[in-house]
Amino acid sequence: MKLVGVFSERDFVNAIARDGAAALGFDVEQLMSSPIISCRTTDRIDAALAAMTVARIRHLPVIDDGNLKGIVSIGDLVKQRLDEKELEANVLLEISRMRA
């Protein structure tokens, strides 16, 4: 199987706003976002966040060698960045205490 698009609640809401109740009879293929914006497992978190921000999307497929490995949400990535920053702040605090 090959990933050909992403269908999100935003795609559905936009279709309802544009086409009304008729959108309920559409195939997913007609509503999904394509081409796919994705990342690789080796990409940096800040690069994935930047891609999501520029594209104004909240979910990002993770694809390696043409295979879907998973999907990350903007919430997943923001939480990871916050955890990294908290760890960094704690390390700096400990270093400053050791020198005091």
Secondary structure in CASP SS format (residue, H / E / C, confidence):
PFRMAT SS
TARGET T0000
AUTHOR 0000-0000-0000
METHOD secondary structure of the structure
MODEL  1
M C 1.00
K C 1.00
L C 1.00
V C 1.00
G C 1.00
V E 1.00
F C 1.00
S C 1.00
E H 1.00
R H 1.00
D H 1.00
F H 1.00
V H 1.00
N H 1.00
A H 1.00
I H 1.00
A H 1.00
R H 1.00
D H 1.00
G H 1.00
A H 1.00
A H 1.00
A H 1.00
L H 1.00
G H 1.00
F C 1.00
D C 1.00
V H 1.00
E H 1.00
Q H 1.00
L H 1.00
M C 1.00
S E 1.00
S C 1.00
P C 1.00
I C 1.00
I C 1.00
S C 1.00
C E 1.00
R C 1.00
T C 1.00
T C 1.00
D C 1.00
R C 1.00
I H 1.00
D H 1.00
A H 1.00
A H 1.00
L H 1.00
A H 1.00
A H 1.00
M H 1.00
T H 1.00
V H 1.00
A H 1.00
R C 1.00
I C 1.00
R C 1.00
H E 1.00
L E 1.00
P E 1.00
V E 1.00
I E 1.00
D E 1.00
D C 1.00
G C 1.00
N E 1.00
L E 1.00
K E 1.00
G E 1.00
I E 1.00
V E 1.00
S E 1.00
I H 1.00
G H 1.00
D H 1.00
L H 1.00
V H 1.00
K H 1.00
Q H 1.00
R H 1.00
L H 1.00
D H 1.00
E H 1.00
K H 1.00
E H 1.00
L H 1.00
E H 1.00
A H 1.00
N H 1.00
V H 1.00
L H 1.00
L H 1.00
E H 1.00
I H 1.00
S H 1.00
R H 1.00
M H 1.00
R H 1.00
A C 1.00
END
